[in-house]
Each structure stands twice: as C-alpha cells, then as structure tokens.
Amino acid sequence: MTLDQYLTTAAITAADFGELVGLSGASMSRIRKGEQNITLDLAGLIEDKSGGKVRVADLLLTRKLAA
C-alpha cells in the first residue's frame, strides 16, 4: 500500500501522520506525493507507525531513498 493510499484509507492527514513520525505536515505531504527523498530509517518508522500497512518496499517503489 502506498503512503497516499494509507492516509486516505485511514482518514488521517499528512500533518497528523507527520506528527507521529516527527515531521512537519508540509514534509509529510511532499513524501506522500513522492516529491521528497527519505532515509531508510524514516521508511522503517513509517512502516512501524502505519502498523505495517505501508512497507519499506512500498516506499521504495514510489520514491528514492536518501543515502
């Protein structure tokens, strides 16, 4: 499941989910759209905070991970 699909299905805003992972709503919105690179650690945190619904592998398919 993509991050966008998860947030839509769970009816959670980018700002609210961003708060869960320690990011601003604007940063989370860019990540949601695939416009911002993320670290592998952040991808793992997103997987954890989404209850495993957005897997690291899903994030790899929609964006490039930062080194």
Contacts in CASP RR format, 6 or more apart in sequence:
PFRMAT RR
TARGET T0000
AUTHOR 0000-0000-0000
METHOD contacts of the structure
MODEL  1
MTLDQYLTTAAITAADFGELVGLSGASMSRIRKGEQNITLDLAGLIEDKS
GGKVRVADLLLTRKLAA
1 9 0 8 1.000
1 50 0 8 1.000
1 53 0 8 1.000
1 54 0 8 1.000
1 55 0 8 1.000
1 58 0 8 1.000
2 54 0 8 1.000
2 58 0 8 1.000
2 61 0 8 1.000
2 62 0 8 1.000
3 31 0 8 1.000
3 32 0 8 1.000
3 46 0 8 1.000
3 50 0 8 1.000
3 54 0 8 1.000
3 58 0 8 1.000
3 59 0 8 1.000
3 62 0 8 1.000
4 32 0 8 1.000
4 33 0 8 1.000
6 50 0 8 1.000
6 53 0 8 1.000
6 54 0 8 1.000
7 13 0 8 1.000
7 14 0 8 1.000
7 17 0 8 1.000
7 32 0 8 1.000
10 50 0 8 1.000
13 25 0 8 1.000
14 25 0 8 1.000
14 28 0 8 1.000
14 29 0 8 1.000
14 32 0 8 1.000
15 24 0 8 1.000
15 25 0 8 1.000
15 28 0 8 1.000
15 29 0 8 1.000
17 28 0 8 1.000
17 49 0 8 1.000
18 24 0 8 1.000
18 25 0 8 1.000
18 27 0 8 1.000
18 28 0 8 1.000
19 25 0 8 1.000
20 49 0 8 1.000
21 28 0 8 1.000
21 42 0 8 1.000
21 45 0 8 1.000
21 46 0 8 1.000
21 49 0 8 1.000
23 31 0 8 1.000
27 36 0 8 1.000
30 36 0 8 1.000
31 38 0 8 1.000
31 46 0 8 1.000
31 63 0 8 1.000
34 62 0 8 1.000
34 63 0 8 1.000
36 63 0 8 1.000
37 63 0 8 1.000
37 64 0 8 1.000
37 65 0 8 1.000
37 66 0 8 1.000
38 46 0 8 1.000
38 59 0 8 1.000
38 63 0 8 1.000
38 65 0 8 1.000
38 66 0 8 1.000
39 65 0 8 1.000
39 66 0 8 1.000
40 56 0 8 1.000
40 65 0 8 1.000
43 56 0 8 1.000
43 59 0 8 1.000
43 60 0 8 1.000
43 65 0 8 1.000
44 56 0 8 1.000
46 54 0 8 1.000
46 59 0 8 1.000
47 54 0 8 1.000
47 55 0 8 1.000
47 56 0 8 1.000
47 59 0 8 1.000
59 65 0 8 1.000
END
